[in-house]
Amino acid sequence: MKKSLLILVLAGMFAVSGKAQIADGTVLTENIVFTDLEGNEHDLFAYLDEGKTVIFDLFAEWCGPCWNYHNTGTGHPNGGALKTVWEDYGPDGTDEVVVFAIETDASTSEDLMYGGAGTNGWDWVTNTPYPMANANIGNIFEQAYYPFIVRICPNRQVFELGQQSATGVMSDVGDCLAASGNTNPAILSYD
């Protein structure tokens, strides 16, 4: 009886911990269209078709590590590695990267992102130069934890970035496959 119970408990632990995020290099086949907090609609595939790399910071309003990464990255006077990426490589910089912060906890209301009477009162919106949204898209990336930072290359391959400095993020952005010449076939997987 004790062995059966132990096996059942261990099986349950592996089932819960066995959920993994989307595999690096997976090709995104489903477009993501969402509206940011300012009412602007964003079409992921449209940005990718323009040759831009898209960075998604998938976070939860109540998440301490999310808040720390949002505010304490290197290279930006107000903190935040992704702020540096946006300002240097976004539309007002080299215009090669688009950054979005998306609150993906379905139980979080939009007003909590402004520092409302939530669990901690953190204001995610003020001093964030890139678009933010409250959209339940984490399941598309098989998001298993917060924060979940991903880069989506123009060829629609998805890679986890993790909590990197702006330099680290841009180093990984440079790893995206890029077209060159007149003929550009690409093999994305081989079995």
C-alpha positions in Angstrom: 0.0 0.0 0.0 2.8 2.4 0.9 4.7 1.6 -2.3 1.6 2.2 -4.4 1.0 5.5 -2.7 4.6 6.6 -3.1 4.5 5.6 -6.8 1.3 7.6 -7.3 2.7 10.7 -5.6 5.9 10.5 -7.6 4.0 10.1 -10.9 1.9 13.1 -10.0 5.0 15.2 -9.3 6.5 14.2 -12.7 3.3 15.0 -14.5 3.2 18.5 -13.0 6.9 19.2 -13.4 7.0 17.5 -16.9 5.2 20.4 -18.6 7.9 22.1 -20.7 8.0 25.3 -22.7 7.9 25.3 -26.5 11.0 23.7 -28.0 13.6 26.1 -29.3 13.4 26.4 -33.1 9.7 25.5 -33.2 8.1 27.2 -36.2 5.1 29.3 -35.1 2.2 28.4 -37.4 -0.6 30.3 -35.6 -0.6 34.1 -36.0 -1.1 36.2 -32.8 -3.1 39.3 -33.1 -3.8 41.3 -29.9 -4.7 44.8 -28.8 -2.3 46.7 -26.5 -3.3 48.9 -23.5 -3.5 52.0 -25.7 -6.0 50.3 -28.1 -3.6 49.6 -30.9 -3.9 46.2 -32.7 -0.7 44.3 -33.3 -0.3 41.5 -35.9 2.7 39.3 -35.1 3.1 37.9 -38.6 3.0 41.4 -40.1 6.0 42.4 -38.0 7.8 39.2 -39.0 7.0 39.7 -42.7 8.7 43.1 -42.4 11.9 41.3 -41.4 11.7 42.3 -37.7 12.5 40.0 -34.8 9.8 40.1 -32.1 10.6 39.8 -28.4 7.7 38.8 -26.0 8.1 39.4 -22.3 5.3 37.1 -21.0 4.9 38.0 -17.4 2.4 38.1 -14.5 1.6 41.3 -12.6 2.2 39.7 -9.2 5.5 38.0 -10.2 8.5 39.3 -8.3 11.2 38.0 -10.7 9.1 39.5 -13.6 9.1 42.9 -11.8 12.8 42.7 -11.1 13.7 41.9 -14.8 11.3 44.6 -16.0 13.1 47.2 -14.0 16.7 46.2 -13.3 18.2 45.1 -16.6 21.5 46.6 -17.7 22.0 49.6 -19.9 18.9 51.7 -19.3 18.9 54.7 -16.9 15.4 53.6 -15.7 16.3 49.9 -15.6 15.1 47.2 -17.9 17.2 45.4 -20.5 14.2 45.3 -22.9 13.8 49.1 -22.5 17.3 49.4 -23.9 16.6 47.0 -26.7 13.4 48.9 -27.6 15.1 52.3 -27.6 18.3 51.2 -29.5 16.8 48.7 -31.9 13.1 49.5 -32.0 11.3 52.0 -34.2 13.2 55.0 -33.0 16.5 53.1 -33.2 17.6 50.7 -36.0 14.0 49.5 -36.4 15.0 45.8 -36.5 13.3 44.6 -33.3 9.8 44.9 -31.8 9.3 44.4 -28.0 6.0 43.6 -26.3 5.3 43.0 -22.6 2.3 40.8 -22.2 0.5 40.0 -19.0 -0.5 36.4 -19.6 -2.1 35.4 -16.3 -5.8 35.0 -17.2 -6.9 35.9 -13.7 -5.3 39.4 -13.8 -7.4 42.3 -14.8 -5.9 45.1 -16.8 -6.3 47.8 -14.1 -3.8 45.9 -11.9 -1.0 46.6 -14.4 -1.3 50.3 -13.6 -0.5 49.8 -9.9 -4.0 49.4 -8.7 -5.1 47.7 -5.5 -3.5 44.4 -6.6 -1.2 42.1 -4.8 1.6 44.6 -4.7 0.6 47.8 -6.4 3.4 47.8 -9.0 2.9 50.1 -11.9 4.0 48.2 -14.9 2.9 50.8 -17.5 4.5 54.1 -16.5 8.0 54.5 -17.9 7.6 51.5 -20.2 8.3 52.7 -23.7 7.2 49.6 -25.6 3.7 48.3 -26.1 2.0 46.3 -23.3 -1.0 44.1 -23.3 -3.1 41.9 -21.1 -3.7 38.8 -23.3 -3.9 35.2 -22.4 -1.4 33.9 -25.1 1.0 31.9 -22.9 -0.6 28.6 -24.0 0.7 29.2 -27.6 4.2 29.1 -26.2 3.4 26.3 -23.7 4.4 28.8 -21.0 5.2 27.0 -17.8 6.6 29.8 -15.6 7.0 33.6 -15.3 8.8 35.5 -16.7 9.0 33.8 -20.0 11.0 35.8 -22.5 11.0 34.6 -26.1 12.3 35.8 -29.5 10.5 35.1 -32.7 12.7 35.3 -35.7 11.4 36.6 -39.1 11.2 33.0 -40.3 8.8 32.4 -37.4 11.1 30.2 -35.4 10.6 30.7 -31.6 13.5 30.6 -29.1 13.5 31.1 -25.3 15.8 34.1 -24.3 15.6 34.0 -20.6 16.4 37.1 -18.5 19.3 38.5 -20.4 21.0 41.9 -20.6 20.3 44.0 -23.7 23.6 42.9 -25.1 22.7 39.2 -24.6 19.2 39.7 -26.2 20.7 41.4 -29.3 23.4 38.7 -29.5 20.6 36.1 -29.8 18.6 38.3 -32.2 21.7 38.2 -34.4 21.4 34.3 -34.5 18.1 34.5 -36.5 18.5 33.1 -40.0 18.5 35.9 -42.6 17.8 35.7 -46.3 20.6 36.6 -48.7 21.0 36.6 -52.5 18.1 35.8 -54.9 17.3 32.3 -53.9 16.6 31.7 -50.2 15.4 28.2 -49.4 15.7 27.3 -45.7 15.5 23.9 -44.0 14.0 24.4 -40.6 14.0 20.7 -39.6 15.3 17.4 -40.9 14.2 14.0 -39.8 
